[in-house]
Amino acid sequence: MKMILVVALFAATVPAAEKTVKLENLPPAVQAAVKEQTKNSTLVGLSTEKEKGKTTYEVETKVNSKSRDLILDQTGAILETEDEVDIDTIPAAAKAALQKRAGAGTITKVEKLTAGSSVSYEAAIKTKTGKTTEAGVNPDGTPHKED
């Protein structure tokens, strides 16, 4: 009985896995949104994820050689955008906080995350040991709530 409980608890804490999908397998509203949002970009990939009973769709694109990812709901509405940006274009407090978090490591990519009116920044950091990690901060440099 204890083993079943441990397995059940572990399964409940594992995040939902993304599943690669094809455009034609998406709901019509999501297909239309993908086509509209990729007019001036290159479609790199599509995936779906079900978490807490809600299905979302991730649209990976490239715009002017930078990544731009969109998270859509089942109606095709944009829930979040992730735009690759140059670190020098983000607020000074956010830049300083990310550089501090990187320490002796190297920031390899910075994204501006926008969800409604909420904006935050996320950096991919390569540590001195070669490991890759992420750090997220708000515009004022405070840690992002999911970090």
Steps between C-alpha positions, in 0.01 A plus 500: 500500500783741585666432163179585312468824694862593423450425129175699494661797670796490259270482198303800626816712518636414154422783256294426192705400199488688174389303196604598148202550267432589137311813395217298345440321832435822692151636568383734218525814717858413597590424135369843398696673778820314405461602135435863599790516748752340262438725197830686547699223668621146452308224676750282687272267695163436661423319823213451738497460876226412744549632851243523778231394253575780253649447156740759360686520172857624456594654167877527449607753238804694379476869416812673366713207629362535856258261666142605568277246668128533566281313745138477378183370662240281324329808353824622340540787747859587593567426866872579494779603264869425543715733289877458480661838569848644541592533868586868446136574411349389831461723809828562684376340824396182318831488312700541821299232679546250216872573480528452877312167474734391219804569718804354325274333244395635161156626402430330168145625433255752647124494445234756578190318627170681462175363644226760475645812661759303699860512373800304627837393365660158486863415430661176397829476687792270425688437824877463531448122517313506167156442646209709367255658743236774487429805710191720485460855629246778493582840343608630844749213540305304759476124439208397281231315696557175305877512556 
